[in-house]
């Protein structure tokens, strides 16, 4: 199965470890979830309900082209977040969106507490990766694989994307370029890392879903050998998943 390969780079990145609830501390390498998000930003084809109707991206390899380097940052974060029901209501009706206020008077905020908080972030700087992935077609859409690949290559080669891809946090933009794996000249970083359990994805990739799907955290044992991190298939027993609830 032909893989699509892109090089991705940026000034800063933060792929937060989920076990750290308050302070942000990045994994040393991009996660499969963040890599999938970059491919989605370039080309995905949701239906009208926002579901990934035809395919999802299966990340297979991450080549680390720059060794990880950390930088300490302090970032302002909004304390609250909009509910899924509110977002759906704003999208489907003429109801005016209600802003989340970070600063303001007590009357504006409705409380004496500020709407923002400062948090320490251990982020990465000057990251550079070569990402490999292929479109995993959902049943009934297998015949569309070549069309999906062609559309992705057209968009990626011209720098098009549905939204600005990012490196873990939206304020850390990712820049990308379509490359040919056989002629890629940027060498991998000569590093070996035993990362341990790493976030694989936050959604259930065994079935079509959307950004409104409930979270479904999966993990895998990640390691970098000579600058290469192999990513197992989502259905592999190497990917640890919670027990799925069965209907009564």
N, C-alpha and C positions, 0 to 999 in steps of 0.2 A: 504494500500500500504506500503510494507516494506521499511523503511528508512535505509539508510546507515549512519553510525556514525563513525566519526574520531575525535581523539583528536589532536589539533594543538597547537604548542607553538613556541616561539622564543624570542631572546634577545631584539629586537626592532621591532616596527611596526609604520606605519603612514597611516591612512585612511583619506585622506585629505578632508576637507569640500569644496565642489565645489564653494561656494560663496566667498572663500578667494583666490584671484587671484595671489598674490605675495608671501606672507608668507604662510608656510604650518602649519596648525593646525589640529591635528587628532581628529576625533570622539573618544569618550571614549571606543567604542566597534567596532569590525570588522563589515564592511558593508556586506549585502547580495552579492553584486558584487564581493568583495574580497574573500568571502567564496566560491562562485561559481568558481572563478578562481583557487582555490586550488583543488577542485574536478576535474576541467578540466585538471589540470596539472597531476593528477594521471591517469585519463582515460577519453578521449573523442575520438570520431571517426569521424573526418572531411572527406569529400570526396576530390577528387583531386583538386577541386577548393578552398579548404579551408573552405567549408561550413559545419556547424554542421548538417550532413545529416540525422542522425537517432534519436538523442535525445538532450536534454539540461538538465542541472542539476537544479532542483527546491529546493532551500534552504528553510527549514521549521522552524528550531529553531537554536538559538545560545545560548549555555550555557557558561556563563562567570565563569571560574574557578579561575581566579586571579583578584582581584580588579584593576581597571585602575590606572596607575601611570605614570605621565608625566616626560619627560626629554627634556631640551632645547639643540638643536644641530644646528650647522651651516654646511650646505652642499653646495658643488660646483655642480652647474647644468649647462648643456650645453644650450645656449640660443636658438639655432636653432634646427629644427628637419627635418628629411628626409620626402619628400612628398610621398604620397601613390603611385602616378604614378611612381616615381623613384624606390620605393621598388619593385613594380610589374615588372618594366623593368629589374632590377637586377635578379629577380627570374626566369624570362621567357627567358632571352637572356644571351649571354656571356659578356654583358657589365660589366665593373669593377665597384664595389661599390665605391662611393665617400665618403670619411670619413668626419665626422663633427669634426673640430679641436677646442679643448678647449683652447689651448695655442699655441703660435708660433710667428714668426716674422710677420711684416705687409705684406711682400711678400707672406708668406705661408697662412696667414689668408685672404688676399685680402682686408683688412681693418685695420685701426688703433685700432679698438675696439677688446677687448678680446672676445673669443668665449664662455666664461663661466661667471657665476655670482654666488655670495654667497647669500644664502637665509637662513633665520631663520626658523627652523623647531621645532614645539612642537610635539614630538613623544611620543609614549608609550614605556614602557620598561617591560620586563619579562611578556609577555602576554601568556595566556593559555586559550584555548577554546575547547568546545566539539560541533562539527558542525553536523547537521542533514540535509540530502538531499535525494532526490530520482530522478531517471532518468525520465524526462517527455518525452515520446516517441512522435515523430512527426507522423502524420497520415500515415498509411501504414506500420509502423514499430512496431506496438504494440506487435506482436509476438516475437520480439527480446528482450523484457524486461528482461527475466530470464537470457539470455546469457550476456547481458550488465552488470547485477548485478554480475554474477559469475566472469566475467572478471575483473570488478572493485575490487572485494574482493580479487582475486588472486594477483592483482598488489599492492593493498594497504597493504595487509598482509605481503608482501615481501619487502615493501619499494620502489617499482618501481614508476617512474614518467617520463613523456615525457620531462619535464624540471623542474628545481628546483622551487617548489612553493614559493611564497613570501607573505609578510604581508604588502600589500599596495605599497611598493617601492621595486624594484628588489634587492637593496642592503641589504634588511632585509629578509633573508631566513626564510622559515617556515619549521618546522619539524613535521612529522605526524605519527600517528599510528592508525590502524583500531581497533575499540573497539566494545564490545557488550553493547548496551544500558542497558540491564538488569543487567549486572555484573560490569558496570563501577563504580569504587570506589572513584574517585576524587570528592569531594563535590563541589557544586556550591558556589561561593562567596556570602556572605549575603549582597547584595547591591540592591538598588532600584534607578533607574535613569529615569528621564523624559528627553529624548534626544531631542524630537521634530522632525522636518522633517529631515530625513536621506536619503542619496543616496541609491536607491534600485539597479539600474543598469544603465549602460551607453549605452546599446544596446537594440533594440526592441526584447524582448524575445517571442513575439507572433508568430514569424515565424523563420525558419532557417536563420542563418546569419554566418558571418565570421568576422575575425579581420579587414577586409576592409570595413565592413558595416558602413554606416553613423551613427554618434552618435544619441541616442534617450534617453534622460535623464528621469528617473522615480524616484519618491520619495515616502516615506511612513512615517507615524507618529510612531516613534520608542520609546519604553520604555522597561526598564529592571525591572522585578519583581522577587525578591528573586533570582537574578542571572540568570534569563531566559528571553531572548528576542524572542518573537514569530514573525515569518516572514510570512505575508500573501501570498497567491498565487499571481502570477504576474497578472492574469486576475481578481483579486478581485478589487472591487471599492475602497478599502482602499489604493490601489497603484495609485498615481497621475501621469498622463502621459500627454505629450503635445498632442494637436490635430493633428491627422494624416492627411497628405495632401491627398486629393482625386484627382484622375486623371480627367482632363477636358473632 
